[in-house]
Amino acid sequence: MAFLEKPVVLHRHDVVIRSAVADDAEALVDYFLAVTAQSDNLTFEPDETAMFADEAMFLENLETSPNALALVAEHEGAIVGSLTFIGGTRPKVKRIGEFGITVERTWWDKGIGSALVQVLVTWAEKARIGKIHLQVRTDNPRAIALYRKFGFVDEAVLRHVLRIRGDYVDLLWMGLALGDASSEESDVSYANAAVSEVAPQRIALQGPIAIRELQPGDAQAILEYFDQIVTETDYLQLGAEGLQLSRTEEQAILSQYLQDERKLYIGAFTNGGTLVGALSFAAGNRRRTCHAGEFSLTVLQAFQGHGIGTALLQRLVNWASQVGIHRIGLEVRAENTRAIALYERCGFVTEGRICRTMYSNGSFHDSVVMALLM
């Protein structure tokens, strides 16, 4: 995590903005519980305290990340505001990140939010961050005006992302692009990895494709599958670095999917047992977000054009309707017109175009946000 060279002082209100450290964990938890009870602008509710159990570890982990920033605003030793920015962990997205910000209600309209955002933007420019994202309720004009003051632009309206007191709430996706649209710098060893320009010969199916939930015993097949996928497309956040998981770690992930009723991980297999397509979906783990989730879908190039992607997607939609999922969302590279057409045929609606969601081969790329409401 980046640390401020020196604290920022707001002399008018005797407020100091500084980097958060692991020793702030207990005070931050108390602060978050307080601000959660003050408004409905956050994704969690006041009694959802389990998420804070490892706050100290969370801050310690951030300290090892060069593209993360955690700030607190203090008045006489008490936290009155906070901001956390987290950049992507994979090479293609390490220059892109999202932040969340809160201010204690009695300190609204005193410039603390503006000061926190200004510190973030100043740091991000020096850290060569290329894009800052945020999501804010569409009915929160105070916050939206603050972000627009710093140059953030509206990029998408995400429908029904939150459910609060029985009502669905839309979120506005806003973004701030920093620096040039392309860059000669690439300290990311995998971001410029070559993808084969020779499309593999399409394979004629010898029998039906079986679609089923993936099991821990499929771990090795999944690792090998994604090793192949990253050589065929540059559209994924995943690059030539691969999953970087051991077989045991992948088995643990598969077990977690099977144990969580609001997650789904399915694969498409040939008669010979070869994995040729995969889809994973995960819904939110809080009461305000558990009705909504996002998925990713891939099919080996040699097996595209046989309806495998459509079949996987239909399986997801059928499952979602059974378990009470209301929103199925995704991000897809703007250049991936074939995938976009598939999702449109299945009823997905475009909610916006997000600039600079990925960086590879010396330039940024945009994504389209789409969703299906059940």
C-alpha positions as CSV (number, residue, x, y, z in Angstrom):
1,M,0.0,0.0,0.0
2,A,1.2,3.5,-0.8
3,F,1.8,5.8,2.2
4,L,1.4,9.5,2.2
5,E,4.8,11.3,2.5
6,K,3.2,13.5,5.2
7,P,-0.3,14.0,6.6
8,V,-2.7,16.5,5.0
9,V,-4.0,19.0,7.5
10,L,-7.4,20.8,7.1
11,H,-6.6,23.7,9.5
12,R,-10.1,25.1,9.3
13,H,-11.6,22.1,11.1
14,D,-8.5,20.7,12.7
15,V,-8.7,17.5,10.6
16,V,-5.7,15.4,9.6
17,I,-5.7,13.0,6.6
18,R,-3.1,10.3,6.9
19,S,-2.5,6.7,5.7
20,A,-4.4,4.0,7.6
21,V,-2.3,1.3,9.2
22,A,-3.1,-2.1,10.8
23,D,-3.3,-0.5,14.3
24,D,-6.3,1.5,13.1
25,A,-8.4,-1.6,12.6
26,E,-10.4,-1.5,15.8
27,A,-11.1,2.3,15.5
28,L,-12.1,1.8,11.8
29,V,-14.5,-1.0,12.7
30,D,-16.2,1.2,15.2
31,Y,-16.3,4.0,12.7
32,F,-17.8,1.9,9.9
33,L,-20.5,0.6,12.3
34,A,-21.4,4.1,13.1
35,V,-21.6,5.5,9.6
36,T,-23.6,2.4,8.4
37,A,-26.3,3.4,10.8
38,Q,-26.3,6.9,9.6
39,S,-27.4,6.4,5.9
40,D,-28.4,3.7,3.4
41,N,-25.6,4.6,0.9
42,L,-23.4,1.6,1.7
43,T,-23.6,-2.0,0.6
44,F,-23.8,-3.5,4.0
45,E,-26.2,-3.1,7.0
46,P,-25.3,-2.2,10.6
47,D,-25.6,-5.7,12.0
48,E,-23.3,-7.3,9.3
49,T,-20.2,-7.1,11.4
50,A,-18.6,-10.4,10.3
51,M,-17.0,-8.6,7.3
52,F,-14.9,-6.6,9.7
53,A,-13.4,-9.5,11.6
54,D,-10.2,-9.4,9.7
55,E,-9.8,-5.7,9.3
56,A,-6.3,-5.6,10.7
57,M,-5.2,-8.4,8.3
58,F,-6.9,-6.5,5.4
59,L,-4.9,-3.4,6.2
60,E,-1.7,-5.4,6.5
61,N,-2.3,-7.0,3.1
62,L,-2.9,-3.6,1.6
63,E,0.5,-2.5,2.9
64,T,2.2,-4.9,0.5
65,S,0.3,-3.7,-2.5
66,P,1.9,-0.8,-4.4
67,N,-1.4,0.1,-6.2
68,A,-3.6,0.5,-3.1
69,L,-4.2,3.4,-0.8
70,A,-6.1,3.6,2.5
71,L,-6.8,6.9,4.2
72,V,-8.4,8.1,7.4
73,A,-9.5,11.6,8.3
74,E,-9.1,12.3,12.0
75,H,-10.3,15.0,14.4
76,E,-8.7,15.0,17.8
77,G,-7.8,11.4,17.4
78,A,-11.2,10.2,16.3
79,I,-11.9,8.9,12.7
80,V,-14.4,11.1,10.9
81,G,-13.8,10.0,7.3
82,S,-12.1,7.2,5.3
83,L,-11.2,6.3,1.8
84,T,-9.9,3.0,0.4
85,F,-8.6,2.5,-3.2
86,I,-7.7,-0.9,-4.4
87,G,-6.0,-1.6,-7.8
88,G,-6.3,-4.8,-9.8
89,T,-4.1,-7.7,-8.9
90,R,-3.6,-9.1,-12.4
91,P,-1.1,-7.5,-14.8
92,K,-3.8,-6.2,-17.2
93,V,-5.7,-4.4,-14.5
94,K,-3.0,-3.3,-12.1
95,R,-3.2,0.4,-13.3
96,I,-7.0,0.4,-12.8
97,G,-8.9,0.4,-9.5
98,E,-12.0,1.4,-7.5
99,F,-12.5,3.3,-4.4
100,G,-15.0,3.7,-1.6
101,I,-15.4,6.7,0.6
102,T,-17.3,7.5,3.8
103,V,-17.7,10.6,6.0
104,E,-19.3,10.7,9.5
105,R,-22.6,12.4,9.1
106,T,-21.9,15.3,11.5
107,W,-18.9,16.1,9.3
108,W,-20.7,16.4,6.1
109,D,-20.3,19.7,4.1
110,K,-17.0,20.5,5.8
111,G,-14.8,19.6,2.8
112,I,-13.5,16.2,4.2
113,G,-14.9,14.2,1.2
114,S,-13.3,16.7,-1.2
115,A,-10.0,16.5,0.6
116,L,-9.9,12.7,0.6
117,V,-10.7,12.5,-3.1
118,Q,-8.0,15.2,-3.8
119,V,-5.4,13.2,-2.0
120,L,-6.4,10.0,-3.9
121,V,-6.2,11.8,-7.3
122,T,-2.9,13.4,-6.5
123,W,-1.4,10.1,-5.4
124,A,-2.9,8.2,-8.4
125,E,-1.3,10.5,-10.9
126,K,2.1,10.0,-9.3
127,A,1.5,6.2,-9.1
128,R,0.7,6.1,-12.9
129,I,-2.8,4.8,-12.2
130,G,-4.7,5.0,-15.5
131,K,-8.3,4.8,-14.3
132,I,-10.2,5.3,-11.1
133,H,-13.7,3.8,-10.8
134,L,-16.5,4.2,-8.3
135,Q,-20.1,3.3,-7.9
136,V,-22.6,5.5,-6.2
137,R,-26.4,5.5,-5.7
138,T,-28.1,7.3,-8.5
139,D,-30.2,9.2,-5.9
140,N,-27.2,10.5,-4.0
141,P,-26.8,13.9,-5.7
142,R,-24.5,15.3,-3.0
143,A,-21.9,12.6,-3.7
144,I,-22.3,12.7,-7.5
145,A,-21.7,16.4,-7.5
146,L,-18.5,15.9,-5.5
147,Y,-17.1,13.4,-7.9
148,R,-18.0,15.5,-11.0
149,K,-16.1,18.4,-9.4
150,F,-13.0,16.3,-9.8
151,G,-13.7,15.3,-13.4
152,F,-15.4,12.0,-12.9
153,V,-17.8,11.2,-15.7
154,D,-21.0,9.0,-15.8
155,E,-20.3,5.8,-17.6
156,A,-23.1,3.4,-16.8
157,V,-26.3,3.0,-14.8
158,L,-26.3,-0.4,-13.1
159,R,-29.9,-1.4,-12.5
160,H,-31.1,-3.0,-9.2
161,V,-27.6,-3.7,-7.8
162,L,-28.8,-3.0,-4.2
163,R,-32.0,-4.0,-2.4
164,I,-32.8,-2.0,0.6
165,R,-36.0,-2.3,2.6
166,G,-37.6,-4.2,-0.2
167,D,-36.8,-1.7,-2.9
168,Y,-34.2,-2.1,-5.7
169,V,-31.6,0.7,-6.0
170,D,-29.6,1.6,-9.1
171,L,-25.9,2.6,-9.0
172,L,-24.2,5.1,-11.2
173,W,-20.8,3.9,-12.4
174,M,-18.4,6.9,-12.6
175,G,-14.8,7.0,-13.8
176,L,-11.8,9.3,-14.0
177,A,-9.2,8.6,-16.6
178,L,-5.7,9.8,-15.8
179,G,-2.7,10.3,-18.0
180,D,-2.5,9.3,-21.7
181,A,-4.8,6.8,-23.3
182,S,-1.8,4.8,-24.3
183,S,1.6,4.5,-22.7
184,E,5.0,3.5,-23.7
185,E,5.6,2.1,-20.2
186,S,4.8,-1.5,-19.4
187,D,6.4,-2.9,-16.3
188,V,3.9,-5.7,-16.5
189,S,5.6,-8.8,-17.7
190,Y,2.4,-10.5,-18.8
191,A,0.4,-7.6,-20.1
192,N,2.0,-7.7,-23.6
193,A,2.1,-11.5,-23.9
194,A,1.3,-12.6,-27.5
195,V,-2.0,-14.3,-28.3
196,S,-2.0,-16.6,-31.2
197,E,-3.3,-15.0,-34.4
198,V,-4.0,-18.3,-36.0
199,A,-7.4,-19.5,-35.1
200,P,-7.5,-23.3,-34.3
201,Q,-9.5,-25.4,-36.7
202,R,-13.1,-25.8,-35.7
203,I,-13.7,-29.3,-34.4
204,A,-16.8,-31.2,-35.5
205,L,-18.6,-32.5,-32.5
206,Q,-18.6,-36.3,-32.1
207,G,-21.7,-36.6,-29.9
208,P,-23.5,-34.3,-27.4
209,I,-21.8,-31.9,-25.1
210,A,-22.5,-32.5,-21.4
211,I,-23.0,-29.5,-19.1
212,R,-22.6,-30.1,-15.3
213,E,-21.4,-28.5,-12.1
214,L,-17.6,-28.6,-11.8
215,Q,-16.3,-30.7,-8.9
216,P,-13.0,-30.7,-7.0
217,G,-11.9,-33.6,-9.1
218,D,-12.0,-31.3,-12.2
219,A,-9.3,-29.0,-10.8
220,Q,-6.5,-30.2,-13.0
221,A,-8.7,-30.0,-16.1
222,I,-9.7,-26.4,-15.2
223,L,-6.1,-25.3,-14.8
224,E,-5.2,-26.8,-18.2
225,Y,-8.3,-25.3,-19.8
226,F,-7.4,-21.8,-18.7
227,D,-3.8,-22.3,-19.8
228,Q,-5.2,-22.9,-23.2
229,I,-7.8,-20.0,-23.1
230,V,-5.2,-17.3,-22.4
231,T,-3.3,-18.3,-25.6
232,E,-6.5,-17.8,-27.7
233,T,-7.9,-14.5,-26.5
234,D,-6.8,-11.1,-25.1
235,Y,-10.3,-10.2,-24.1
236,L,-10.0,-11.6,-20.5
237,Q,-8.4,-9.9,-17.5
238,L,-6.6,-13.1,-17.1
239,G,-3.4,-13.1,-19.1
240,A,-0.4,-15.3,-19.9
241,E,0.3,-15.4,-16.1
242,G,-2.5,-17.9,-15.9
243,L,-4.6,-18.7,-12.8
244,Q,-1.4,-19.1,-10.7
245,L,-3.2,-21.6,-8.6
246,S,-2.1,-25.1,-7.5
247,R,-4.3,-28.0,-8.0
248,T,-5.1,-28.1,-4.3
249,E,-6.0,-24.4,-4.3
250,E,-8.3,-24.9,-7.3
251,Q,-10.0,-27.8,-5.5
252,A,-10.7,-25.5,-2.5
253,I,-12.3,-22.9,-4.8
254,L,-14.5,-25.6,-6.4
255,S,-15.6,-26.8,-3.0
256,Q,-16.5,-23.3,-2.0
257,Y,-18.7,-22.9,-5.1
258,L,-20.5,-26.2,-4.3
259,Q,-21.1,-25.1,-0.7
260,D,-22.5,-21.7,-1.5
261,E,-26.1,-21.8,-2.8
262,R,-25.6,-18.4,-4.6
263,K,-22.6,-19.5,-6.6
264,L,-22.5,-21.6,-9.7
265,Y,-19.5,-23.0,-11.6
266,I,-20.4,-25.2,-14.6
267,G,-18.4,-26.8,-17.4
268,A,-19.1,-28.1,-20.9
269,F,-17.5,-31.5,-21.6
270,T,-17.1,-33.6,-24.8
271,N,-17.9,-37.2,-25.0
272,G,-14.3,-37.9,-24.2
273,G,-14.4,-35.9,-21.0
274,T,-12.5,-32.8,-22.3
275,L,-13.5,-29.5,-20.8
276,V,-14.2,-27.1,-23.6
277,G,-16.3,-24.3,-22.0
278,A,-16.8,-22.9,-18.5
279,L,-19.1,-20.4,-16.7
280,S,-18.7,-19.1,-13.2
281,F,-21.2,-16.9,-11.3
282,A,-21.1,-15.4,-7.8
283,A,-23.8,-13.3,-6.1
284,G,-23.1,-10.8,-3.4
285,N,-22.6,-12.1,0.2
286,R,-24.5,-9.3,1.9
287,R,-28.3,-8.9,2.4
288,R,-28.3,-5.8,0.2
289,T,-26.4,-7.5,-2.7
290,C,-27.2,-11.2,-2.4
291,H,-29.9,-10.9,-5.2
292,A,-27.3,-9.8,-7.8
293,G,-24.1,-11.2,-9.2
294,E,-21.7,-11.3,-12.1
295,F,-20.5,-14.1,-14.4
296,S,-17.7,-14.9,-16.8
297,L,-18.0,-17.3,-19.7
298,T,-15.4,-18.8,-22.0
299,V,-15.3,-21.4,-24.7
300,L,-12.3,-22.9,-26.5
301,Q,-12.0,-21.4,-30.0
302,A,-12.1,-24.8,-31.7
303,F,-15.5,-25.5,-30.1
304,Q,-17.1,-22.1,-30.8
305,G,-20.1,-21.9,-33.1
306,H,-21.7,-25.0,-31.7
307,G,-24.0,-23.3,-29.2
308,I,-22.0,-24.2,-26.2
309,G,-21.9,-20.6,-24.9
310,T,-25.6,-20.3,-25.4
311,A,-26.2,-23.6,-23.5
312,L,-24.0,-22.5,-20.6
313,L,-25.8,-19.2,-20.4
314,Q,-29.2,-20.8,-20.5
315,R,-28.2,-23.1,-17.7
316,L,-27.2,-20.1,-15.6
317,V,-30.5,-18.3,-16.3
318,N,-32.5,-21.3,-15.3
319,W,-30.5,-21.9,-12.1
320,A,-30.8,-18.2,-11.2
321,S,-34.6,-18.2,-11.5
322,Q,-34.7,-21.2,-9.2
323,V,-32.5,-19.8,-6.4
324,G,-34.0,-16.3,-6.5
325,I,-31.3,-14.3,-8.3
326,H,-32.7,-11.1,-9.7
327,R,-29.8,-9.5,-11.5
328,I,-27.2,-11.3,-13.7
329,G,-24.4,-8.9,-14.8
330,L,-21.2,-9.0,-16.7
331,E,-18.4,-6.9,-18.2
332,V,-17.3,-7.8,-21.8
333,R,-14.6,-6.2,-23.9
334,A,-16.1,-3.6,-26.2
335,E,-14.3,-5.2,-29.2
336,N,-15.8,-8.6,-28.5
337,T,-18.9,-8.1,-30.7
338,R,-19.6,-11.8,-31.0
339,A,-20.0,-12.2,-27.3
340,I,-22.1,-9.0,-27.0
341,A,-24.4,-10.3,-29.7
342,L,-24.8,-13.6,-27.8
343,Y,-25.8,-11.8,-24.6
344,E,-28.2,-9.5,-26.5
345,R,-29.9,-12.6,-28.0
346,C,-30.4,-13.9,-24.5
347,G,-32.0,-10.8,-23.3
348,F,-29.1,-8.9,-21.7
349,V,-29.3,-5.1,-21.9
350,T,-26.3,-2.8,-22.3
351,E,-26.1,-0.4,-19.3
352,G,-23.0,1.5,-20.4
353,R,-19.5,1.6,-21.8
354,I,-16.7,1.8,-19.3
355,C,-13.4,3.2,-20.6
356,R,-10.0,1.8,-19.6
357,T,-11.0,-1.3,-17.9
358,M,-8.0,-3.2,-19.0
359,Y,-4.4,-2.4,-20.1
360,S,-2.5,-4.7,-22.6
361,N,-0.1,-4.3,-25.5
362,G,0.7,-0.7,-24.6
363,S,-2.9,0.7,-24.5
364,F,-6.1,0.7,-22.5
365,H,-9.3,-1.1,-23.6
366,D,-12.9,-0.4,-22.9
367,S,-15.7,-2.7,-21.7
368,V,-19.4,-2.9,-22.0
369,V,-21.5,-3.5,-18.9
370,M,-24.6,-5.6,-19.5
371,A,-27.2,-7.2,-17.3
372,L,-30.3,-9.3,-17.3
373,L,-33.0,-8.6,-14.8
374,M,-35.1,-11.7,-13.8
